[in-house]
Amino acid sequence: MLNDAVGFEKIFIATGYTDLRRGIDGLASTIKFQFDLDPFQKHILFLFCGKRTDRIKGLVWEGDGFLLLYKRLNIGGFSWPRTKEEAMEITPEQFQMLMQGLSIVAKYPIKELKDPPKTM
C-alpha cells in the first residue's frame, strides 16, 4: 500500500526530524500548527521520519477518521531530507525514489549563473 501510494492527490514530507513516538493527535497538530496545513484534507498523505532512517510514519484523513501508517525497513534506510523543518510537497516520482532509498533533494543542485565569467 505505502510503496505505490496510489490514490493520493498530494504527498507532503516533514523534512528534518520528527519524534515518532507521537501518535495521530500529535502528528495532526504538527501538520496544523508547525506547517500551517490542514490535516483534515482527504487524499493527502503526510510522511514523517525520526532520527533512525529505517522507519517512517504516514498520516491520512479518510473522511471518517485518520489512518496511521508505520513502515520499518528490514534492510537499508530512507534518504530523508534533513535541511530545515518544513513540509515539502513531493511528486509521485519523488515518492517512488524515496521508497527506493534514493535521495530526492540534490546536495549540490546545479544553478544557472546570472553573471557568467567573461574569460575562459
Phi and psi in degrees as GROMACS dihedral restraints (atoms count N, CA, C in turn):
[ dihedral_restraints ]
;  ai    aj    ak    al  type     phi  dphi    fc
    3     4     5     6     1   -78.2    20    10
    4     5     6     7     1   -25.7    20    10
    6     7     8     9     1   -67.1    20    10
    7     8     9    10     1   -33.8    20    10
    9    10    11    12     1   -99.3    20    10
   10    11    12    13     1   -26.1    20    10
   12    13    14    15     1    52.1    20    10
   13    14    15    16     1    43.3    20    10
   15    16    17    18     1   -77.5    20    10
   16    17    18    19     1   138.8    20    10
   18    19    20    21     1    97.7    20    10
   19    20    21    22     1    -1.6    20    10
   21    22    23    24     1   -93.9    20    10
   22    23    24    25     1   133.4    20    10
   24    25    26    27     1   -76.7    20    10
   25    26    27    28     1   -38.3    20    10
   27    28    29    30     1  -139.4    20    10
   28    29    30    31     1   152.2    20    10
   30    31    32    33     1  -130.0    20    10
   31    32    33    34     1   125.6    20    10
   33    34    35    36     1  -116.6    20    10
   34    35    36    37     1   140.0    20    10
   36    37    38    39     1  -116.8    20    10
   37    38    39    40     1   142.2    20    10
   39    40    41    42     1   -89.5    20    10
   40    41    42    43     1   103.6    20    10
   42    43    44    45     1   -69.0    20    10
   43    44    45    46     1   164.3    20    10
   45    46    47    48     1    83.9    20    10
   46    47    48    49     1  -151.5    20    10
   48    49    50    51     1  -113.4    20    10
   49    50    51    52     1   141.2    20    10
   51    52    53    54     1  -125.2    20    10
   52    53    54    55     1   139.4    20    10
   54    55    56    57     1   -72.8    20    10
   55    56    57    58     1   107.2    20    10
   57    58    59    60     1   -76.8    20    10
   58    59    60    61     1     1.5    20    10
   60    61    62    63     1   -74.1    20    10
   61    62    63    64     1   -15.0    20    10
   63    64    65    66     1   -66.9    20    10
   64    65    66    67     1   144.0    20    10
   66    67    68    69     1   -99.8    20    10
   67    68    69    70     1  -157.9    20    10
   69    70    71    72     1   -58.6    20    10
   70    71    72    73     1   -51.0    20    10
   72    73    74    75     1   -63.4    20    10
   73    74    75    76     1   -41.2    20    10
   75    76    77    78     1   -66.4    20    10
   76    77    78    79     1   -42.1    20    10
   78    79    80    81     1   -69.8    20    10
   79    80    81    82     1   -38.8    20    10
   81    82    83    84     1   -64.4    20    10
   82    83    84    85     1   -38.2    20    10
   84    85    86    87     1   -69.7    20    10
   85    86    87    88     1   -32.8    20    10
   87    88    89    90     1   -62.6    20    10
   88    89    90    91     1   -44.6    20    10
   90    91    92    93     1   -59.8    20    10
   91    92    93    94     1   -45.1    20    10
   93    94    95    96     1   -74.2    20    10
   94    95    96    97     1   -49.0    20    10
   96    97    98    99     1   -92.4    20    10
   97    98    99   100     1   -35.5    20    10
   99   100   101   102     1   -84.0    20    10
  100   101   102   103     1   -39.2    20    10
  102   103   104   105     1  -104.2    20    10
  103   104   105   106     1    -5.3    20    10
  105   106   107   108     1    56.3    20    10
  106   107   108   109     1    43.3    20    10
  108   109   110   111     1  -120.4    20    10
  109   110   111   112     1   161.8    20    10
  111   112   113   114     1   -93.9    20    10
  112   113   114   115     1   112.7    20    10
  114   115   116   117     1   -72.8    20    10
  115   116   117   118     1   -11.6    20    10
  117   118   119   120     1   -94.7    20    10
  118   119   120   121     1    30.4    20    10
  120   121   122   123     1   -95.3    20    10
  121   122   123   124     1   130.1    20    10
  123   124   125   126     1   -73.9    20    10
  124   125   126   127     1   151.4    20    10
  126   127   128   129     1    64.7    20    10
  127   128   129   130     1    27.2    20    10
  129   130   131   132     1  -118.1    20    10
  130   131   132   133     1   127.6    20    10
  132   133   134   135     1  -104.9    20    10
  133   134   135   136     1   126.0    20    10
  135   136   137   138     1  -109.8    20    10
  136   137   138   139     1   126.3    20    10
  138   139   140   141     1  -114.8    20    10
  139   140   141   142     1   143.2    20    10
  141   142   143   144     1  -134.0    20    10
  142   143   144   145     1   146.7    20    10
  144   145   146   147     1  -135.2    20    10
  145   146   147   148     1   139.0    20    10
  147   148   149   150     1   -90.1    20    10
  148   149   150   151     1  -159.7    20    10
  150   151   152   153     1   -70.1    20    10
  151   152   153   154     1   -32.9    20    10
  153   154   155   156     1   -84.1    20    10
  154   155   156   157     1   123.7    20    10
  156   157   158   159     1   -86.6    20    10
  157   158   159   160     1     9.0    20    10
  159   160   161   162     1   -95.3    20    10
  160   161   162   163     1     6.2    20    10
  162   163   164   165     1  -144.5    20    10
  163   164   165   166     1   142.8    20    10
  165   166   167   168     1  -136.8    20    10
  166   167   168   169     1   160.0    20    10
  168   169   170   171     1  -123.4    20    10
  169   170   171   172     1   146.8    20    10
  171   172   173   174     1  -126.1    20    10
  172   173   174   175     1   150.1    20    10
  174   175   176   177     1  -133.5    20    10
  175   176   177   178     1   129.5    20    10
  177   178   179   180     1  -135.9    20    10
  178   179   180   181     1   133.3    20    10
  180   181   182   183     1   -90.4    20    10
  181   182   183   184     1   125.2    20    10
  183   184   185   186     1  -104.1    20    10
  184   185   186   187     1    10.2    20    10
  186   187   188   189     1    97.2    20    10
  187   188   189   190     1   -34.9    20    10
  189   190   191   192     1  -117.8    20    10
  190   191   192   193     1    -1.0    20    10
  192   193   194   195     1   168.6    20    10
  193   194   195   196     1   171.6    20    10
  195   196   197   198     1   -89.3    20    10
  196   197   198   199     1   147.9    20    10
  198   199   200   201     1  -112.4    20    10
  199   200   201   202     1   121.5    20    10
  201   202   203   204     1  -102.9    20    10
  202   203   204   205     1   122.3    20    10
  204   205   206   207     1  -108.0    20    10
  205   206   207   208     1   143.5    20    10
  207   208   209   210     1  -138.3    20    10
  208   209   210   211     1   127.1    20    10
  210   211   212   213     1  -128.4    20    10
  211   212   213   214     1   130.9    20    10
  213   214   215   216     1  -125.3    20    10
  214   215   216   217     1   123.8    20    10
  216   217   218   219     1   -81.3    20    10
  217   218   219   220     1   143.2    20    10
  219   220   221   222     1   -79.3    20    10
  220   221   222   223     1   -37.2    20    10
  222   223   224   225     1  -133.2    20    10
  223   224   225   226     1   136.3    20    10
  225   226   227   228     1    89.9    20    10
  226   227   228   229     1  -168.2    20    10
  228   229   230   231     1  -159.0    20    10
  229   230   231   232     1   167.2    20    10
  231   232   233   234     1   -86.1    20    10
  232   233   234   235     1   140.6    20    10
  234   235   236   237     1   -89.8    20    10
  235   236   237   238     1    83.3    20    10
  237   238   239   240     1   -89.3    20    10
  238   239   240   241     1   132.8    20    10
  240   241   242   243     1   -65.0    20    10
  241   242   243   244     1   126.2    20    10
  243   244   245   246     1  -113.1    20    10
  244   245   246   247     1    20.5    20    10
  246   247   248   249     1   -61.3    20    10
  247   248   249   250     1   -89.5    20    10
  249   250   251   252     1  -126.3    20    10
  250   251   252   253     1   159.8    20    10
  252   253   254   255     1   -80.5    20    10
  253   254   255   256     1   102.7    20    10
  255   256   257   258     1  -150.1    20    10
  256   257   258   259     1   166.3    20    10
  258   259   260   261     1   -95.8    20    10
  259   260   261   262     1   123.5    20    10
  261   262   263   264     1  -116.2    20    10
  262   263   264   265     1   124.6    20    10
  264   265   266   267     1   -78.5    20    10
  265   266   267   268     1   134.9    20    10
  267   268   269   270     1  -122.4    20    10
  268   269   270   271     1   158.3    20    10
  270   271   272   273     1   -84.5    20    10
  271   272   273   274     1   163.9    20    10
  273   274   275   276     1   -58.9    20    10
  274   275   276   277     1   -33.3    20    10
  276   277   278   279     1   -66.4    20    10
  277   278   279   280     1   -42.6    20    10
  279   280   281   282     1   -64.6    20    10
  280   281   282   283     1   -36.5    20    10
  282   283   284   285     1   -61.7    20    10
  283   284   285   286     1   -44.3    20    10
  285   286   287   288     1   -61.3    20    10
  286   287   288   289     1   -41.2    20    10
  288   289   290   291     1   -62.4    20    10
  289   290   291   292     1   -43.2    20    10
  291   292   293   294     1   -61.6    20    10
  292   293   294   295     1   -42.5    20    10
  294   295   296   297     1   -68.5    20    10
  295   296   297   298     1   -21.0    20    10
  297   298   299   300     1   -91.9    20    10
  298   299   300   301     1     0.6    20    10
  300   301   302   303     1    87.1    20    10
  301   302   303   304     1     9.7    20    10
  303   304   305   306     1   -88.1    20    10
  304   305   306   307     1   156.5    20    10
  306   307   308   309     1   -79.5    20    10
  307   308   309   310     1   135.7    20    10
  309   310   311   312     1  -104.0    20    10
  310   311   312   313     1    -7.1    20    10
  312   313   314   315     1  -122.8    20    10
  313   314   315   316     1   121.7    20    10
  315   316   317   318     1   -69.3    20    10
  316   317   318   319     1   136.1    20    10
  318   319   320   321     1   -71.4    20    10
  319   320   321   322     1   -36.8    20    10
  321   322   323   324     1  -128.0    20    10
  322   323   324   325     1    77.1    20    10
  324   325   326   327     1   -66.2    20    10
  325   326   327   328     1   146.9    20    10
  327   328   329   330     1   -79.5    20    10
  328   329   330   331     1   127.7    20    10
  330   331   332   333     1  -118.4    20    10
  331   332   333   334     1   150.5    20    10
  333   334   335   336     1   -77.8    20    10
  334   335   336   337     1   134.6    20    10
  336   337   338   339     1   -80.4    20    10
  337   338   339   340     1   128.1    20    10
  339   340   341   342     1   -83.0    20    10
  340   341   342   343     1   -31.8    20    10
  342   343   344   345     1  -130.1    20    10
  343   344   345   346     1    82.3    20    10
  345   346   347   348     1   -67.6    20    10
  346   347   348   349     1   153.2    20    10
  348   349   350   351     1   -63.6    20    10
  349   350   351   352     1   142.4    20    10
  351   352   353   354     1   -86.3    20    10
  352   353   354   355     1   -21.3    20    10
  354   355   356   357     1  -107.8    20    10
  355   356   357   358     1   153.7    20    10
